[in-house]
Amino acid sequence: MLPSFSHFVYLYSSNPKFSNSEKSKQLKKSLSEVLTIYYPLAGRIVGNLYVDCNDAGIPFYEAEADCDLSQIITTRNPTNLKKKFLPALTTDDLCLGIQATYLRCGGLAVGISLTHKVADGISIILFVNTWSALARDRDGASLVKLDTATYAPPLDILQTPCARLLDEEVTASNLLFSAPEIAALQERYTAGGLGGRCPSRVEALTAFIWTSYVSAVGIRGQTCMVYNAVDLRSRADPPLSVHQFGNLVSSSKVEAVPGDSGVQLIRKMREALKAVDAGYVAGLKKREMQLEVLSTEASRAAVDRFFFSSLCRFPFYEADFRWGTPDRVIRFGMPVKKSVYFMDTKSGGGIEALIKMTKPDMDKLEPLLIMLKTELL
């Protein structure tokens, strides 16, 4: 798999009203329509600098899998699903690839690979939900905005410091935290000294996973940089449209030390988030600021780093192509060690945490997290 791509698989139950051939026809027809709206995705990336909107099209694969939805939907390690349900892309000048896999039980898996060079997770949701709306003969496509480069012009730099984080092989584990477990964590941290301000669900889980990691694995050196992905759309002045398509993600950064409690980490994260304000977003238009950010990250290369990204509260489960909403959406995340990706469960208020680690670190962290989870209730 190409490391610059974000991957998602939408899993659908069997619907006897639609044969596989009908599903195929519906997907292809609506895909051709949505690509006339999100036309850069049908182009080709040139020199990591811009997209040539040449209407070259995208690869669309179809396959059959001798397995049932029930075997896939409960998987803990999504890495095992990549080769079977995601498009086999071999060149990184592509923006998008799709694969439809028809299951033995009559279910369907729609695998989507979209390059992070041009789109963040929110943009992927915008694209898929517009695609499915067109499949249902619904409008809403005219809302998309494709002028993101005016807010953050691209730099002529071919490789960022983050590229070196892809060197080591990582393994993945998907842990489900129920709503009562999350509420117990929120109560614990509120009582621990947050001044009565209850942490968000993501704040609580971030603190829980990071402190568990320090207990299980430890950190290299005296400090660890903890990064949290931040959507810049609402932080601009004036705020950008929720339909703004592009890679509009930055990160807040805190310097954590091994002795920090979960409450201390949450306090630091809240302070760091304040710095990602309208002034910060406006500064991204300036080449000097972008270079300063990259230079700072390069200087921290020897420091332990931990990444958190949340797509909670976003409408993944609205993607209905006529045969119903997905039973589960699987997010694969980037192949970066020491990273955690949060997504809502379809119902019940729970959160899935996709954790990426080297195997030695995962062998230490996963058993501890499972044990500590059982003690929350």
N, C-alpha and C positions, 0 to 999 in steps of 0.2 A: 504494500500500500504506500502511496506517495504521502510523505509526512506533512505536506502543506494543506491537506484536505481534511475537512470536518465530515464525519460520517454519521448518518442516522438510518435506522430501519423502522419503518412503520408496519406493524403487524395487524392483520385483519382476519376476523373469523369468516367462516364460510357463509355465503349468502346464496341460497338456492335459486334466487331470482336472476342471478347473473352467472353465465358460464365463463370459463377462462378466456375464451375467444372474445366474449363481449367485454370483459374487464380489460383485455389487451387493447381492443379498439377504443374504448373510452379513455384509457390512459394516454394513448398516443395522440388522439384527436385533441384532447384538452392540453396536452404538453405542447403540441405545435402552436396552440393558441396563446399559452402563457409565455412562450419564448418570444413572441412578437412584442410582448409588453416588457419582459425582462431581457431585452435583446442583447445586452452585453454578455449574458451567460452563454449565448450561442457563438460568441467570438473566440479569439485566441489571445493569450497573454504574450506580450512581446517584451523580452528582456527584463522581466520583473518590474516594468515601469508603467505599462498601460495595457488596456484591452483593445485589440483591433476588432471593432464590431463589424466583422466581415460576413456574419450570418453563415459561418461554416457548419453550424449544427452541433449537436451533442451525441455521444454514444449512448444508445438505449439497448440494453440487453434483456433477454427473456430466458428463463430457466425453469426447470421443474426440480423439486426436492422431495425425496422419498422419506418425508418425516411429517409429523403433525404439529400444529400450532402449540399444543400443550407441551411438547418437548422443548420448544424454543422460548416460550414466554416466561418460563421460570429460571432461565439461565442466570448463573452468578458471574460467569466469566464471558463477557460478550466478545472477547478477542477470538474465541473459537468460531464465531459466526461470520467473521469478515469475508473469508474466501467464498463462502456459500451464498451470501445474500447481498454483497456489495459489488458494484461494477468493477471490472478489472481494468483500471486505468494505467496506462504505461507512459504517459507523457505529461509533464506538469505545465504545459501551455494551455491545457484545457481548463475551463471554469467549472464544468458540471458534468456528471455522469449519473445515469439512472439504471437500476436493474429491477425488473419485476419477476419474482419467483413464486410459482404456483405450487402450493403444498399438497401433499397426499390427501389431507382431510378436506380440501376445498378452500382452505384459507389462502391468504396472499401476503407476501412480504414485499414492500416497496423500499428498496435500498437507494439512498441518496448520498452522493459524494460531491461536495461543493467546496471549492478552494477558499481557504481562509484569507487569501490575498485580496479577495474582492468582497467577501461577505462574512459577517459574524453570525452567531447563532440566531439572533433575532431576525436577521435578514433571511435566513433559511426558513424560519417559521413563516415569514411574510410570503416567500415564494411558494411554499407548499400549500399554504392556506388559500392563496390566490388560484393556484393550479386546481385544487379540489373544488373551489367555488365555481370555476369555469366548467368543471366536469358536471356540476349540478345546474348549469345554466344560470348561475348567479353572477352579478356584476361586482364591482368593488376594485377591479384591476386598475382603474384610472387614478387611484389614490397614491400609487407608488411614486417615490421621488428618487431619481438617479443622479443627483448632482452633488454627491458626497465629496468629490475631489475639490470642490470649492471651499470646503471647510477644513480639510486636511490634505493639502497637496502632496503627491507622492515624492519620495526622495530617490535619487539615483544611487541607491546603495543596494547591492545584490544580496547581501547576507547580513542578518542582524545577530546580535550576541545570543539570542534565544536558540539559534540553529545548533549551537554546541550542546544544548540540552537533549538533543535527539540521538546522541551517540550510543547510549546504553540501551540494552534490551529491557523492555518493561513488561510487567504482567498486570492484569486488571482483576478487580473484584467489585461486584455490585452489591452493596449492603442496603437493605430496606429499613428505614427508621419509621415506625408508626407514629401517628399523631400523639398518642399518650406518651410515648418515649421522648418525643421532642418537647412536649409540654413539661415533662419532668426535668429535662435539661434547662429549659427556660426558667423554671421555678428555682432550680439550684443556683443558677448564675445571678438571678435577681436578688435572691437572699444573700448572695455572697458579696454584695457591695456595689451594685450598679445604681444606687440612688433611687430605687423604685422604678427605674425605666427598664421594662422587660426587654431582653434581647429578642431580635427577630429569630425566626426558625433557622435561617442560614447562619446568623451570628453564633447561635448556640451550637450548631453542628460543627461549624468551623473550629470553635474553641475546643470542643470535645475531641475531634479527630486530631488536631494539632498537639494537644497535651498528651493524648494517648500515644502519638507517634514519638514524642520526646521520651516518654516512659519506656516504650518498647525498643526503640532504635537508638535514641540519642541524636545529637547533631554534631556536625564537623565544626570545630572551632568554638568560639565563645558566643556567637550570635547566629540567628537565622532570619533571613528576609522572608516575610510572609506577604504574598501578593493576593489581592482580591480583584477579580475582573469587575470593571465598572462600565455600565452603558452610558455613553456621553450624550445621548439624545436629550434627556431631560435636564442635563446640566449646562447646556448652552444658554446664552441669553441673546435673543429669545430662544426658548426651547425648540429643538428640531422636531419635525413631524415623527410620530410613532411609525409612519410608513417610510421613513428614510432608509433606503437600501444601501448597504456598504459595510465596511469594517469600521464600526464606530465604537470600538472597545479600547479602553485603556485600563490601567490598574492602579489601585492604591497600594502603598507599600509601608510595612511596619518592620521595625527591627525588634525581634523577639529574642529573649534569652532563656536558657533552659529552666530557670526558676520561675518564669512567668506562670501565673495561674490562668485558668480560662477567663476569669473576670478581668484580669490585667490585659490579656490579649484583646478582649472585646473593647475595652477602653481605648487601647492604642489604635485598633481598626477604625473606631468611630472618629478619632481625631484625624487619622490619615485620610479618611473619606472626605472630610471638610476641605482638604487641599485640592481635590478634583472638582473645581468650581468653574464658573463661567469664564474667569480669567485664564484658567488652565486650558479650557477648550479653545478660547480665542487664540492662545499662544501657539496652538498646533498649526496655525496657518503660517507660522514663521519657521523657516528652515533652521534657524539657529537653535530654537527650542527643541525641535525634533532631534537635531544632532546632539544636543546636551543630554536629552533623555537616553539616547543610545550610548553615549559615552559613559554616563553614570552606570548603566547596566553592565557595560563591559568591565568597568572597574570592580564590580561585585562578583566577578566570575568565580572567585575562589570561595565565596561565602555560600553556606547551605541555603537553598531556596525551596520554598513550598508555595504551590499555586492552588488557588481556589476559584472556581467559576460556577455561577448559579444561573440557571434558566427557569427558576421557579416562578410561578404565577404568569407564565406565558402560555398561550393557547395551542400547545402541541396537539391536543386531543380533539381539535375541531376539524381535522382534515378528513372529510367525508367525500369520497369520490362517487357516491350514490349507493354504495353497499354497506354503509355504516361507518361510525367513527372507529379509530384503531383501538384494539384491545390493549396494546402497549406500544410505546415508542422507545426504542433503545438508542441511547447516545453513546458514541464510542470515544469521544474526546480526542485530544491530540496525543501522539506517542511520546509524552514528556513524563519523566520520572518525578515522583513527589508532587502529583497533581490530583485534585479532587473535583469532580463535576456533579453538581446537584440538579435534580429534576423532580418535579412533582410526580407522585403516583396519579393514576387516572382518577381515583376517588379515595375518600377516607382521610385526606389531609396529611398523608405520609410523604416522605421524600426519599428518593433513591440517591445514594451516594456512590458514584463510580470512582474508585480509587485506583490510581496508577502508581506502581512502585517497581523497583528492581525486585527480582524474586527473593533474594535474601532478606530485604526489608519487609516485603509482604508476608513472608513466613513468620516474622516476628509481630507485625502489626495486626494482621487479620484476626488471629486467635484472641488477642487482647481486646480488640474492639467487640468481638462477639461476646466475650465474657462480660465486659463492662455493660454492654447493652442489656443483658439479662438482669443486671442489678438495678436498672433504672426504675423498674415498676415493682 
